[in-house]
Amino acid sequence: MQSLFFNQQQLSQIPDDVWQHPGLQELHLFQNHLSEVPEALWDLAALEILNLGHNRLTEISGAIRRLHRLHTLDLGYNLLHALPDALGELPNLTQFLYLHGNQLRSLPDAIARLSRLRYLNVGENPIRELPAGLGQLSGLLEFRAQDTQLSQLPESIGHCTQLRELHLKNNRLVALPEALGQCQALRKLILENNLLPDLPDTIGALNRLTELNLRNNRLARLPNALGELRQLVYLDLRGNPLQHLPDALLHLPLLEKLDLRWTDIRLGESERQRLEERGCAVYC
C-alpha cells in the first residue's frame, strides 16, 4: 500500500489502519476534525506527501523532521499559531508547502533553509513581517502571501531569481524593495489592495512580466520604466489617484488589456484608437 485517502470523513483521530503500512508514501487526511496527531505519524519515514489541510490542528511537533522524504506538505486551514524550526530540516521538501489560512503571526527563520522549495503559500495569516532570509528560498517559482498584514518585503527577495508568480493582494504594503527588479523570471505580480504611493524604477527590469495588477493602491504617478515591460499583456490600474500615463505605456507591443476605471486618467481619442488598433482593450 503506497497511498491512503481519508478525506472528508469527519475523523477526529487517524485510523489505526494507517500504522499497518510503514512504507506508506502518501497520506491524505484533508478536511476532517483532527485537533492533534499522534507521535507515531512522524515515524512513517517513507512519506512523500502528507495532507492535513482543513482540520483543527493547533500545533505541529518538531518530530516532523523525521519525514526526510517528504516533498509536499499541506497544513492549510488549521488553527496553527506557530511552526517548528524543524520544518527547515526537511531536505526533500521541494514541491509544495501550504500554510495558508492559519493564525500565524510569523514564520520561523529556519524556513529559509528550504532552498529547493518551488511553491509556498502563507496567505490568510496575520503575518506582519517575512523572514529577512526569505531570499534563500532560491528555488521558489510561486509565492503567495495574500490577505496578510505585511507592510514591506525583505530586500533579500531579489535573490528569488526563479520566481514566476508573486501574489500579495490585500496587504498593507507601503513600498516595494528596489531588489524586486532582480526577480527577472516574474510573469505575474499581484499587488491589488495595498497602500503603495509609488513604484521603484527597477520594476522596469521585469522583462518577462505578463500581468501586473496594481488595483486599489495610492499611486499618483507611474515610473517611465513601466514602458520597458515589453511582454506585458494585462495592466490593472483601477482605483488609483492617477491623472496621467507615461507615454511609453502606450507603445507596449503585447498589451491586450489596460484597465483605467476609477482613476482620473482621460485618454485622448487618438491614444485610445492607437491602442485598440493594436488589439488592446481599454477600460475607462
KOLFI-504872 format. One line per 8 residues: their letters; for each residue x, y negated, z negated of N, C-alpha, C. Coordinates in Angstrom, 2 decimals. Last residue first. Layout:
KOLFI-504872
a = X:Y:Z:X:Y:Z:X:Y:Z ~ ...
This chain:
KOLFI-504872
cyvacgre = -12.16:-52.34:19.33:-12.04:-53.60:18.61:-13.41:-54.25:18.46 ~ -10.31:-49.88:20.76:-11.46:-50.07:19.90:-11.24:-51.37:19.12 ~ -9.31:-48.73:23.86:-9.11:-49.78:22.87:-10.40:-49.97:22.08 ~ -7.69:-46.09:25.41:-8.97:-46.55:24.88:-8.71:-47.54:23.75 ~ -5.55:-46.05:28.11:-5.62:-46.27:26.66:-6.99:-46.80:26.28 ~ -5.04:-45.86:30.81:-5.68:-44.73:30.14:-5.77:-44.86:28.64 ~ -4.14:-48.05:32.09:-3.14:-47.03:31.84:-3.73:-45.83:31.10 ~ -6.37:-49.61:32.01:-5.95:-49.11:33.32:-4.90:-48.01:33.17
elrqrese = -6.34:-50.37:29.37:-7.34:-49.41:29.80:-7.01:-48.83:31.18 ~ -4.24:-52.25:29.33:-4.17:-51.04:28.52:-5.12:-49.97:29.05 ~ -5.26:-54.18:31.07:-3.99:-53.55:31.39:-3.83:-52.24:30.61 ~ -7.54:-55.00:29.72:-7.67:-54.33:31.00:-6.39:-53.58:31.37 ~ -6.42:-56.27:27.50:-7.25:-55.08:27.33:-7.36:-54.30:28.63 ~ -5.14:-58.38:28.78:-4.39:-57.42:27.98:-5.16:-56.12:27.81 ~ -7.27:-59.75:29.96:-6.23:-59.18:30.83:-5.41:-58.13:30.07 ~ -8.73:-60.58:27.73:-9.34:-59.66:28.69:-8.28:-59.00:29.57
glridtwr = -6.84:-60.51:24.66:-7.32:-61.17:25.87:-7.86:-60.14:26.85 ~ -7.84:-59.32:21.49:-7.10:-59.12:22.73:-7.70:-59.93:23.86 ~ -7.71:-60.41:18.45:-8.59:-60.59:19.59:-7.76:-60.47:20.87 ~ -7.53:-59.36:15.14:-6.89:-59.36:16.45:-7.94:-59.49:17.54 ~ -8.35:-59.08:12.60:-8.64:-60.37:13.24:-7.97:-60.48:14.61 ~ -9.97:-55.88:12.07:-8.82:-56.77:12.00:-9.24:-58.09:12.64 ~ -12.00:-54.08:12.53:-11.90:-54.68:11.20:-10.53:-55.34:10.98 ~ -10.30:-52.15:15.03:-11.52:-52.57:14.33:-11.21:-53.10:12.94
ldlkellp = -8.34:-51.24:16.66:-8.15:-52.56:16.06:-9.37:-53.04:15.29 ~ -6.73:-48.53:17.87:-7.91:-48.89:17.08:-7.63:-50.16:16.29 ~ -5.91:-47.10:20.77:-5.48:-48.20:19.92:-6.71:-48.71:19.19 ~ -4.95:-44.25:22.47:-5.99:-44.85:21.62:-5.36:-45.89:20.72 ~ -2.82:-43.64:24.09:-4.15:-43.27:24.56:-5.27:-43.87:23.72 ~ 0.40:-44.40:25.15:-0.65:-44.74:24.21:-2.03:-44.46:24.81 ~ 2.61:-44.02:26.71:1.78:-42.85:26.46:0.59:-43.13:25.53 ~ 4.03:-46.48:26.98:3.57:-45.75:28.18:2.60:-44.62:27.92
lhlladpl = 3.49:-49.60:25.63:3.81:-48.22:25.27:3.22:-47.28:26.33 ~ 2.90:-52.23:25.98:3.61:-51.57:27.08:4.01:-50.14:26.73 ~ 1.89:-53.43:23.84:1.00:-53.35:25.00:1.64:-52.59:26.15 ~ 3.96:-53.65:22.07:2.96:-52.60:21.85:2.09:-52.39:23.07 ~ 5.32:-55.94:22.78:5.88:-54.66:23.19:4.90:-53.51:23.01 ~ 4.01:-58.03:21.52:3.81:-57.82:22.96:4.26:-56.44:23.40 ~ 2.48:-57.27:18.41:3.72:-57.51:19.17:3.49:-57.19:20.65 ~ -0.68:-58.79:17.78:0.09:-57.59:18.09:1.40:-57.98:18.73
hqlpngrl = -2.24:-60.71:15.19:-1.52:-60.60:16.45:-0.88:-59.22:16.56 ~ -3.57:-60.57:12.82:-4.09:-61.51:13.81:-3.44:-61.33:15.18 ~ -4.53:-58.37:10.17:-3.68:-58.68:11.32:-4.36:-59.67:12.25 ~ -5.26:-57.18:7.64:-5.44:-58.61:7.94:-4.52:-59.08:9.07 ~ -6.80:-54.00:8.48:-5.64:-54.77:8.04:-5.85:-56.25:8.41 ~ -8.75:-52.24:9.53:-8.86:-52.72:8.16:-7.62:-53.40:7.62 ~ -6.88:-50.19:11.82:-8.15:-50.67:11.25:-7.98:-51.21:9.83 ~ -4.91:-49.18:13.36:-4.61:-50.38:12.58:-5.83:-50.94:11.87
dlyvlqrl = -3.61:-46.39:14.74:-4.78:-46.85:13.99:-4.37:-48.00:13.08 ~ -2.58:-45.01:17.67:-2.21:-46.03:16.68:-3.47:-46.58:16.05 ~ -1.43:-42.33:19.53:-2.56:-42.83:18.74:-2.03:-43.79:17.68 ~ 0.97:-41.90:20.89:-0.29:-41.64:21.59:-1.46:-42.30:20.86 ~ 4.36:-42.65:21.32:3.15:-42.86:20.54:1.90:-42.71:21.40 ~ 6.80:-42.50:22.48:5.99:-41.28:22.53:4.64:-41.46:21.83 ~ 8.09:-44.88:21.99:7.70:-44.59:23.37:6.86:-43.33:23.52 ~ 8.39:-47.13:19.99:7.81:-45.80:19.78:7.23:-45.31:21.10
eglanplr = 9.17:-49.69:20.23:10.17:-48.68:20.59:9.64:-47.26:20.45 ~ 7.29:-51.35:19.21:7.32:-51.21:20.66:8.34:-50.20:21.15 ~ 7.90:-51.56:16.59:6.86:-50.60:16.96:6.84:-50.37:18.47 ~ 9.65:-53.68:16.37:10.23:-52.35:16.54:9.18:-51.30:16.88 ~ 8.34:-55.92:15.66:8.51:-55.69:17.09:9.03:-54.29:17.38 ~ 6.18:-55.18:12.90:7.51:-55.42:13.45:7.55:-55.16:14.96 ~ 3.19:-57.01:12.22:3.82:-55.75:12.60:5.19:-56.04:13.17 ~ 1.43:-58.58:9.52:2.25:-58.62:10.73:2.82:-57.23:10.98
alrnnrln = -0.09:-57.92:7.41:-0.41:-59.19:8.06:0.39:-59.38:9.34 ~ -1.35:-55.12:5.87:-0.41:-55.58:6.89:-0.90:-56.88:7.53 ~ -2.37:-53.61:3.85:-2.36:-55.07:3.70:-1.43:-55.72:4.72 ~ -4.52:-50.96:5.00:-3.39:-51.42:4.21:-3.49:-52.94:4.08 ~ -6.39:-49.48:6.72:-6.67:-49.97:5.36:-5.41:-50.12:4.52 ~ -4.37:-47.39:8.76:-5.68:-47.93:8.42:-5.75:-48.34:6.94 ~ -2.24:-46.39:10.08:-1.98:-47.45:9.11:-3.29:-48.08:8.61 ~ -0.97:-43.70:11.61:-2.22:-44.14:11.00:-1.90:-45.10:9.87
letlrnla = 0.38:-42.59:14.46:0.68:-43.49:13.35:-0.62:-44.08:12.83 ~ 1.58:-40.00:16.44:0.41:-40.53:15.72:0.88:-41.35:14.53 ~ 4.03:-39.45:17.57:2.87:-39.49:18.46:1.64:-40.07:17.78 ~ 7.50:-39.97:17.41:6.21:-40.16:16.75:5.08:-40.26:17.78 ~ 10.02:-39.84:18.27:9.16:-38.71:18.65:7.75:-38.86:18.08 ~ 11.45:-41.99:17.28:11.17:-41.96:18.72:10.40:-40.73:19.19 ~ 11.73:-43.87:15.00:10.96:-42.61:15.00:10.50:-42.33:16.43 ~ 12.83:-46.34:14.96:13.74:-45.23:15.27:13.02:-43.89:15.35
gitdpldp = 10.99:-48.14:14.05:11.16:-48.04:15.49:12.09:-46.91:15.92 ~ 11.32:-48.25:11.38:10.25:-47.39:11.88:10.36:-47.20:13.39 ~ 13.13:-50.17:10.72:13.67:-48.85:11.07:12.58:-47.89:11.55 ~ 11.77:-52.34:9.80:12.13:-52.32:11.22:12.62:-50.94:11.66 ~ 9.14:-51.38:7.55:10.56:-51.62:7.84:10.83:-51.56:9.33 ~ 6.12:-53.28:7.24:6.79:-52.04:7.62:8.26:-52.33:7.86 ~ 3.95:-54.72:4.69:4.78:-54.76:5.90:5.40:-53.39:6.13 ~ 2.28:-54.16:2.62:2.19:-55.50:3.21:3.00:-55.62:4.50
llnnelil = 0.44:-51.32:1.68:1.62:-51.79:2.40:1.41:-53.19:2.97 ~ -1.15:-49.75:0.10:-1.07:-51.19:-0.21:0.11:-51.83:0.52 ~ -3.35:-47.37:1.71:-2.28:-47.71:0.79:-2.26:-49.22:0.61 ~ -5.02:-46.05:3.76:-5.45:-46.37:2.39:-4.27:-46.45:1.42 ~ -2.79:-44.08:5.76:-4.11:-44.69:5.54:-4.40:-44.92:4.06 ~ -0.55:-42.96:6.80:-0.38:-43.91:5.70:-1.69:-44.63:5.37 ~ 0.96:-40.44:8.43:-0.38:-40.84:7.97:-0.24:-41.66:6.71 ~ 2.61:-39.56:11.19:2.83:-40.33:9.96:1.50:-40.94:9.54
krlaqcqg = 3.93:-37.09:13.24:2.70:-37.62:12.66:3.03:-38.29:11.32 ~ 6.48:-36.46:14.05:5.45:-36.61:15.08:4.21:-37.31:14.52 ~ 9.86:-36.79:13.19:8.46:-37.05:12.84:7.59:-37.20:14.07 ~ 12.51:-36.57:13.62:11.69:-35.49:14.16:10.21:-35.73:13.92 ~ 13.82:-38.59:12.30:13.55:-38.79:13.72:12.83:-37.62:14.38 ~ 14.15:-40.00:9.75:13.32:-38.80:9.95:12.87:-38.75:11.41 ~ 15.33:-42.42:9.47:16.22:-41.30:9.77:15.45:-40.00:10.03 ~ 13.41:-44.19:8.67:13.79:-44.21:10.08:14.73:-43.09:10.48
laeplavl = 13.42:-44.04:5.96:12.40:-43.27:6.68:12.73:-43.19:8.17 ~ 15.21:-45.79:4.87:15.72:-44.47:5.27:14.69:-43.64:6.01 ~ 13.78:-47.91:3.97:14.46:-48.05:5.25:14.89:-46.69:5.79 ~ 10.70:-46.85:2.44:12.16:-46.99:2.43:12.72:-47.14:3.84 ~ 7.83:-48.95:2.20:8.44:-47.74:2.75:9.95:-47.91:2.75 ~ 5.64:-50.16:-0.37:6.78:-50.32:0.54:7.19:-48.94:1.03 ~ 3.52:-49.48:-1.85:3.70:-50.92:-1.60:4.88:-51.20:-0.68 ~ 1.16:-46.94:-2.20:2.46:-47.34:-1.65:2.49:-48.83:-1.35
rnnklhle = -0.75:-45.48:-3.46:-0.57:-46.87:-3.87:0.75:-47.43:-3.34 ~ -2.88:-43.40:-1.40:-1.92:-43.59:-2.46:-1.85:-45.07:-2.83 ~ -4.26:-42.31:0.96:-4.88:-42.53:-0.35:-3.86:-42.51:-1.50 ~ -1.86:-40.33:2.78:-3.14:-41.03:2.70:-3.60:-41.18:1.24 ~ 0.45:-39.18:3.66:0.49:-39.99:2.44:-0.78:-40.82:2.27 ~ 2.14:-36.79:5.35:0.76:-37.18:5.03:0.75:-37.87:3.67 ~ 4.15:-36.17:7.95:4.21:-36.77:6.61:2.84:-37.37:6.33 ~ 5.63:-33.81:10.06:4.39:-34.44:9.61:4.56:-34.92:8.18
rlqtchgi = 8.28:-33.09:10.50:7.44:-33.42:11.65:6.15:-34.12:11.24 ~ 11.60:-33.07:9.37:10.21:-33.33:9.04:9.42:-33.78:10.26 ~ 14.26:-32.76:9.62:13.44:-31.86:10.43:11.94:-32.12:10.25 ~ 15.47:-34.47:7.85:15.58:-34.80:9.27:14.81:-33.84:10.17 ~ 15.43:-35.63:5.16:14.48:-34.61:5.67:14.39:-34.77:7.18 ~ 16.89:-37.75:4.39:17.64:-36.51:4.64:16.73:-35.39:5.15 ~ 15.11:-39.72:3.75:15.81:-39.83:5.03:16.63:-38.60:5.38 ~ 14.43:-39.35:1.19:13.55:-38.73:2.20:14.20:-38.81:3.58
seplqslq = 15.98:-40.79:-0.52:16.53:-39.53:-0.03:15.65:-38.87:1.01 ~ 14.50:-42.87:-1.46:15.36:-43.12:-0.29:15.86:-41.82:0.32 ~ 11.20:-41.85:-2.42:12.64:-41.92:-2.66:13.42:-42.14:-1.37 ~ 8.44:-44.12:-2.15:9.08:-42.87:-1.75:10.57:-42.96:-2.06 ~ 5.88:-45.52:-4.29:7.08:-45.59:-3.48:7.55:-44.19:-3.12 ~ 3.61:-44.98:-5.61:3.79:-46.38:-5.20:5.04:-46.55:-4.34 ~ 1.26:-42.33:-5.87:2.60:-42.78:-5.50:2.60:-44.25:-5.12 ~ -0.81:-40.80:-6.79:-0.69:-42.16:-7.29:0.70:-42.74:-6.98
tdqarfel = -2.59:-39.00:-4.24:-1.85:-39.02:-5.50:-1.79:-40.47:-5.96 ~ -3.67:-38.45:-1.67:-4.53:-38.53:-2.86:-3.74:-38.32:-4.14 ~ -1.02:-36.51:-0.16:-2.20:-37.35:-0.07:-2.96:-37.36:-1.40 ~ 1.36:-35.32:0.52:1.22:-35.91:-0.81:0.08:-36.90:-0.79 ~ 2.89:-32.93:2.44:1.60:-33.54:2.15:1.57:-34.02:0.69 ~ 5.11:-32.29:4.98:4.99:-32.67:3.57:3.69:-33.41:3.38 ~ 6.64:-30.07:7.19:5.40:-30.79:6.86:5.34:-31.03:5.35 ~ 9.20:-29.13:7.34:8.56:-29.55:8.58:7.31:-30.38:8.30
lgslqglg = 12.14:-28.99:5.40:10.72:-29.32:5.48:10.30:-29.74:6.88 ~ 14.80:-28.52:4.97:14.12:-27.67:5.93:12.66:-28.01:6.14 ~ 15.71:-30.13:2.95:16.09:-30.49:4.31:15.43:-29.63:5.38 ~ 15.25:-31.11:0.30:14.33:-30.19:0.99:14.52:-30.39:2.49 ~ 16.76:-33.17:-0.54:17.44:-31.88:-0.47:16.54:-30.81:0.16 ~ 15.06:-35.31:-0.83:15.73:-35.14:0.46:16.52:-33.85:0.58 ~ 14.36:-35.38:-3.51:13.43:-34.80:-2.54:14.12:-34.49:-1.21 ~ 15.71:-36.35:-5.70:16.40:-35.42:-4.82:15.52:-34.78:-3.77
apleripn = 13.90:-37.75:-7.18:14.89:-38.51:-6.41:15.60:-37.63:-5.39 ~ 10.54:-36.54:-7.04:11.94:-36.36:-7.47:12.90:-37.14:-6.58 ~ 8.01:-39.12:-7.01:8.58:-37.89:-6.48:10.02:-37.76:-6.96 ~ 5.49:-40.39:-9.12:6.86:-40.50:-8.60:7.32:-39.14:-8.13 ~ 2.94:-39.86:-9.91:3.32:-41.26:-9.71:4.68:-41.44:-9.07 ~ 0.31:-37.62:-9.46:1.77:-37.80:-9.41:2.08:-39.27:-9.11 ~ -2.23:-36.35:-9.97:-1.91:-37.72:-10.44:-0.41:-37.98:-10.52 ~ -3.04:-34.68:-6.87:-2.50:-34.63:-8.22:-2.20:-36.06:-8.67
egvnlyrl = -3.52:-34.47:-4.12:-4.62:-34.38:-5.08:-4.12:-34.04:-6.48 ~ -0.57:-32.73:-2.79:-1.66:-33.71:-2.81:-2.68:-33.45:-3.90 ~ 1.58:-31.25:-2.22:1.43:-31.64:-3.63:0.28:-32.63:-3.79 ~ 2.74:-28.90:-0.09:1.55:-29.71:-0.32:1.43:-29.97:-1.82 ~ 5.18:-28.07:2.22:4.92:-28.38:0.81:3.73:-29.32:0.71 ~ 6.97:-25.97:4.34:5.69:-26.65:4.12:5.49:-26.84:2.62 ~ 9.55:-24.84:4.35:9.06:-25.51:5.56:7.81:-26.35:5.31 ~ 12.51:-24.48:2.45:11.05:-24.54:2.47:10.56:-25.37:3.64
rslraiad = 15.20:-24.49:2.08:14.71:-23.88:3.33:13.18:-23.89:3.43 ~ 15.76:-25.59:-0.38:16.24:-26.30:0.80:15.74:-25.72:2.11 ~ 14.82:-25.90:-3.13:14.17:-25.07:-2.11:14.51:-25.64:-0.72 ~ 15.74:-27.67:-4.95:16.65:-26.58:-4.57:16.08:-25.73:-3.44 ~ 13.76:-29.36:-5.69:14.62:-29.80:-4.60:15.61:-28.73:-4.17 ~ 12.70:-28.37:-7.96:12.01:-28.02:-6.72:12.86:-28.41:-5.51 ~ 13.99:-29.43:-10.12:14.51:-28.17:-9.57:13.85:-27.79:-8.26 ~ 12.54:-31.50:-11.05:13.67:-31.82:-10.16:14.18:-30.57:-9.46
plsrlqng = 9.02:-30.84:-10.99:10.35:-30.60:-11.57:11.45:-30.94:-10.56 ~ 6.78:-33.57:-10.59:7.31:-32.31:-10.08:8.67:-32.08:-10.71 ~ 4.01:-34.95:-12.45:5.36:-34.99:-11.89:5.70:-33.62:-11.35 ~ 1.47:-34.48:-13.11:1.89:-35.88:-13.13:3.30:-36.05:-12.58 ~ -1.00:-32.24:-12.05:0.43:-32.50:-12.17:0.71:-34.00:-12.15 ~ -3.34:-30.84:-11.92:-3.27:-32.02:-12.79:-1.83:-32.42:-13.06 ~ -4.20:-29.92:-8.53:-3.97:-29.59:-9.92:-3.99:-30.86:-10.76 ~ -4.27:-30.18:-5.72:-5.50:-30.01:-6.48:-5.30:-29.52:-7.89
hlylfqtl = -1.38:-28.37:-4.43:-2.38:-29.44:-4.41:-3.56:-29.12:-5.33 ~ 0.63:-26.67:-3.95:0.49:-27.14:-5.34:-0.63:-28.16:-5.48 ~ 1.94:-24.28:-1.93:0.73:-25.07:-2.14:0.59:-25.39:-3.63 ~ 4.41:-23.61:0.20:4.21:-23.82:-1.24:3.06:-24.80:-1.41 ~ 5.58:-21.43:2.72:4.52:-22.32:2.24:4.51:-22.38:0.72 ~ 8.50:-20.52:3.33:7.38:-20.76:4.23:6.42:-21.81:3.68 ~ 10.49:-19.94:1.50:10.86:-20.68:2.71:9.69:-21.07:3.58 ~ 11.75:-18.63:-0.97:10.52:-19.42:-0.84:10.74:-20.42:0.30
npleglad = 14.02:-17.22:-1.50:13.33:-16.94:-0.24:12.00:-17.66:-0.10 ~ 14.91:-17.99:-4.04:15.76:-18.25:-2.86:15.07:-18.04:-1.53 ~ 13.76:-19.55:-6.57:13.18:-18.56:-5.65:13.86:-18.74:-4.29 ~ 14.34:-21.47:-8.38:15.22:-20.30:-8.36:14.67:-19.20:-7.46 ~ 12.50:-23.43:-8.61:13.68:-23.74:-7.81:14.65:-22.58:-7.71 ~ 10.77:-22.40:-10.45:10.35:-22.44:-9.04:11.55:-22.68:-8.12 ~ 11.86:-22.81:-12.94:12.17:-21.54:-12.28:11.69:-21.51:-10.83 ~ 10.83:-24.99:-14.09:12.03:-25.19:-13.29:12.36:-23.95:-12.47
plahllny = 7.22:-24.76:-13.92:8.53:-24.36:-14.48:9.67:-24.68:-13.53 ~ 5.00:-27.55:-14.03:5.53:-26.41:-13.31:6.88:-26.03:-13.92 ~ 1.94:-28.78:-15.51:3.39:-28.78:-15.33:3.79:-27.52:-14.58 ~ -0.74:-28.49:-15.48:-0.23:-29.79:-15.89:1.27:-29.91:-15.65 ~ -3.13:-26.79:-13.54:-1.74:-26.87:-13.97:-1.34:-28.30:-14.30 ~ -5.50:-25.65:-12.77:-5.52:-26.67:-13.83:-4.11:-26.88:-14.39 ~ -5.87:-25.33:-9.23:-5.91:-24.75:-10.55:-5.96:-25.89:-11.56 ~ -5.42:-25.89:-6.40:-6.72:-25.95:-7.07:-6.78:-25.04:-8.29
gldlthlr = -2.66:-23.77:-5.44:-3.54:-24.90:-5.25:-4.86:-24.76:-5.99 ~ -0.66:-22.00:-5.35:-1.15:-22.33:-6.69:-2.14:-23.49:-6.63 ~ 0.79:-19.78:-3.29:-0.36:-20.69:-3.34:-0.84:-20.81:-4.78 ~ 3.73:-19.10:-1.65:3.11:-19.18:-2.96:2.00:-20.22:-2.94 ~ 5.91:-17.17:0.27:4.70:-18.00:0.29:4.03:-17.93:-1.07 ~ 8.07:-15.58:-0.23:8.26:-16.66:0.75:7.06:-17.59:0.83 ~ 9.72:-13.64:-2.63:8.55:-14.47:-2.35:8.87:-15.54:-1.32 ~ 11.77:-12.15:-3.55:11.42:-12.01:-2.13:10.27:-12.93:-1.70
hlrriags = 12.07:-12.57:-6.27:13.12:-13.04:-5.39:12.76:-12.97:-3.91 ~ 10.57:-13.05:-8.80:9.99:-12.72:-7.50:10.92:-13.20:-6.39 ~ 11.64:-14.03:-11.10:11.97:-12.64:-10.76:11.42:-12.23:-9.40 ~ 10.65:-16.50:-11.62:11.96:-16.44:-10.97:12.32:-15.02:-10.54 ~ 8.48:-16.24:-13.20:8.23:-16.19:-11.76:9.55:-16.12:-10.99 ~ 9.07:-16.74:-15.77:9.43:-15.41:-15.28:9.14:-15.25:-13.79 ~ 7.94:-19.06:-16.51:9.26:-19.15:-15.89:9.74:-17.81:-15.36 ~ 4.42:-18.96:-15.81:5.59:-18.54:-16.57:6.88:-18.74:-15.79
ietlrnhg = 2.22:-21.59:-15.52:2.91:-20.53:-14.78:4.21:-20.22:-15.53 ~ -0.98:-22.67:-16.75:0.48:-22.63:-16.77:0.98:-21.46:-15.94 ~ -3.64:-22.59:-16.24:-3.14:-23.80:-16.89:-1.62:-23.82:-16.98 ~ -5.91:-21.46:-13.77:-4.62:-21.32:-14.43:-4.15:-22.64:-15.01 ~ -8.24:-20.85:-12.50:-8.30:-21.74:-13.67:-7.00:-21.69:-14.47 ~ -8.22:-20.98:-8.90:-8.51:-20.29:-10.14:-8.52:-21.30:-11.29 ~ -7.29:-21.67:-6.24:-8.69:-21.78:-6.66:-9.00:-20.85:-7.83 ~ -4.58:-19.35:-5.54:-5.30:-20.60:-5.35:-6.75:-20.51:-5.81
lnlielaa = -2.75:-17.40:-5.59:-3.51:-17.60:-6.83:-4.34:-18.88:-6.75 ~ -1.05:-15.32:-3.64:-2.10:-16.33:-3.52:-2.93:-16.34:-4.79 ~ 2.03:-14.50:-2.57:1.21:-14.49:-3.77:0.23:-15.65:-3.68 ~ 4.14:-12.58:-0.60:3.05:-13.57:-0.57:2.22:-13.40:-1.83 ~ 6.02:-10.77:-1.41:6.44:-11.81:-0.47:5.41:-12.93:-0.36 ~ 6.99:-8.55:-3.96:6.01:-9.52:-3.47:6.66:-10.55:-2.56 ~ 8.69:-6.81:-5.16:8.63:-6.75:-3.70:7.68:-7.79:-3.11 ~ 8.43:-7.02:-7.91:9.60:-7.64:-7.29:9.58:-7.62:-5.76
ldwlaepv = 6.47:-7.46:-10.09:6.19:-6.95:-8.75:7.23:-7.54:-7.80 ~ 6.84:-8.72:-12.45:7.67:-7.53:-12.23:7.41:-6.91:-10.86 ~ 4.99:-10.65:-12.78:6.32:-11.11:-12.36:7.30:-9.95:-12.17 ~ 2.84:-9.28:-13.79:2.78:-9.78:-12.42:4.17:-10.12:-11.91 ~ 3.28:-8.79:-16.45:3.57:-7.71:-15.50:3.55:-8.18:-14.05 ~ 2.27:-10.92:-17.82:3.70:-10.94:-17.50:4.06:-9.87:-16.49 ~ -0.97:-11.79:-16.44:-0.09:-11.04:-17.34:1.37:-11.10:-16.87 ~ -2.37:-15.06:-16.17:-1.93:-13.83:-15.50:-0.96:-13.11:-16.43
eslhnqfl = -5.34:-16.98:-16.84:-3.96:-16.59:-17.12:-3.63:-15.34:-16.32 ~ -7.74:-17.43:-15.77:-7.20:-18.51:-16.60:-5.76:-18.22:-17.03 ~ -9.52:-16.66:-12.90:-8.34:-16.34:-13.69:-7.86:-17.56:-14.46 ~ -11.72:-16.42:-11.28:-11.86:-17.13:-12.54:-10.68:-16.87:-13.46 ~ -11.02:-17.02:-7.78:-11.58:-16.21:-8.85:-11.68:-17.06:-10.11 ~ -9.65:-17.82:-5.27:-11.00:-18.21:-5.69:-11.64:-17.17:-6.61 ~ -7.36:-15.24:-4.43:-7.93:-16.56:-4.14:-9.36:-16.68:-4.65 ~ -5.49:-13.31:-4.64:-6.46:-13.44:-5.73:-7.16:-14.80:-5.64
hleqlgph = -3.48:-11.15:-2.97:-4.38:-12.28:-2.74:-5.48:-12.26:-3.81 ~ -0.31:-10.11:-2.41:-1.38:-10.05:-3.41:-2.21:-11.33:-3.28 ~ 2.00:-8.18:-0.60:1.04:-9.29:-0.57:-0.04:-9.07:-1.63 ~ 3.60:-6.02:-1.32:4.22:-7.18:-0.67:3.30:-8.40:-0.62 ~ 4.23:-3.52:-3.75:3.26:-4.44:-3.14:3.95:-5.67:-2.57 ~ 5.53:-1.51:-5.04:6.12:-2.00:-3.80:5.24:-2.98:-3.06 ~ 3.96:-0.75:-7.18:5.15:-1.57:-7.47:5.83:-2.11:-6.21 ~ 0.99:-0.21:-7.69:1.68:-0.43:-6.41:2.91:-1.31:-6.61
qwvddpiq = -0.45:-0.20:-9.95:-0.14:1.12:-9.39:0.67:1.01:-8.10 ~ -1.22:-2.68:-10.62:0.02:-2.20:-11.24:0.41:-0.82:-10.75 ~ -3.69:-3.02:-9.36:-2.51:-3.73:-8.85:-1.22:-3.10:-9.37 ~ -5.63:-1.78:-10.83:-5.16:-1.10:-9.63:-3.87:-1.74:-9.09 ~ -6.53:-3.50:-12.75:-5.46:-2.56:-13.11:-4.85:-1.88:-11.89 ~ -7.10:-6.85:-11.59:-7.49:-5.44:-11.68:-6.29:-4.53:-11.96 ~ -6.68:-9.68:-13.63:-6.18:-8.96:-12.46:-6.52:-7.48:-12.60 ~ -9.66:-11.31:-14.82:-8.34:-10.70:-15.02:-7.96:-9.91:-13.78
slqqqnff = -11.91:-12.35:-13.87:-11.29:-13.09:-14.97:-9.96:-12.47:-15.38 ~ -13.27:-12.63:-10.59:-12.43:-11.90:-11.55:-11.90:-12.82:-12.63 ~ -14.93:-13.26:-8.47:-15.27:-13.73:-9.82:-14.49:-13.00:-10.91 ~ -14.04:-12.75:-5.97:-14.72:-11.66:-6.66:-15.07:-11.99:-8.10 ~ -12.39:-14.09:-4.02:-13.80:-14.44:-4.25:-14.61:-13.30:-4.89 ~ -10.04:-11.53:-3.13:-10.53:-12.90:-3.02:-12.01:-12.99:-3.35 ~ -8.23:-9.47:-3.33:-9.30:-9.55:-4.32:-9.89:-10.97:-4.32 ~ -6.24:-7.39:-1.47:-7.07:-8.59:-1.38:-8.20:-8.50:-2.41
lsqm = -2.95:-6.25:-1.01:-4.21:-6.12:-1.75:-4.93:-7.45:-1.73 ~ -0.54:-4.53:0.93:-1.35:-5.73:0.70:-2.60:-5.38:-0.08 ~ 0.75:-2.09:1.03:1.56:-3.29:1.13:0.79:-4.55:0.77 ~ 0.85:1.19:0.00:0.00:0.00:0.00:0.89:-1.24:0.00
